Amino acid sequence: MHDQIEHRHADAVGLERTMLSQEWLLLQSQSEQLERSCLLIKLVCVLLLALGLMLTLNLYLAAALVCILWLQEAIVRTSQARLVTRILQLETWLRDAALAQALPQAFQLHTQWQQQRGGALGLVLEYLKNAAKPTVAFPYLALLMLDAMLLMLW
């Protein structure tokens, strides 16, 4: 009887580890997709600004467009950061599973998001924090500086 209980426990732990592994694979894939989305937003921003300059778009409108796309990327980066937080937790659990033999439940991503989100103001602050990261801000600041220089020349 004791051996059956231990066998069932081992099967449950193995199943939970498999579920956590599957969750990690899914979240990692989604994180990479969000990375590609951010690169696409940057490319669209550069192309729209170039097209706008060729068509003599109002430079203030062009600057507003750059800012809107910058904030859109910050929103995507915020979602990506939430995925990465969960991925890091999964990695810790999977790494420690062999030692502890006690795993948390899989598929808790949205529960964690709700717990981490600090209301509307917290969400806006999280967006701004991601917008300020150098890898996010660089192309937008460069485009805004180009726009400002052109505005001074015209």
Secondary structure as the mmCIF struct_conf table of DSSP 4:
data_model
#
loop_
_struct_conf.conf_type_id
_struct_conf.id
_struct_conf.beg_label_comp_id
_struct_conf.beg_label_asym_id
_struct_conf.beg_label_seq_id
_struct_conf.end_label_comp_id
_struct_conf.end_label_asym_id
_struct_conf.end_label_seq_id
HELX_RH_AL_P HELX_RH_AL_P1 HIS A 2 MET A 54
TURN_TY1_P TURN_TY1_P1 LEU A 55 THR A 56
HELX_RH_AL_P HELX_RH_AL_P2 LEU A 59 ALA A 100
HELX_LH_PP_P HELX_LH_PP_P1 PRO A 104 GLN A 105
BEND BEND1 ALA A 106 ALA A 106
HELX_RH_AL_P HELX_RH_AL_P3 LEU A 109 GLN A 116
HELX_RH_AL_P HELX_RH_AL_P4 GLY A 119 ALA A 131
TURN_TY1_P TURN_TY1_P2 ALA A 132 ALA A 132
BEND BEND2 LYS A 133 LYS A 133
HELX_RH_AL_P HELX_RH_AL_P5 PRO A 134 LEU A 153
#
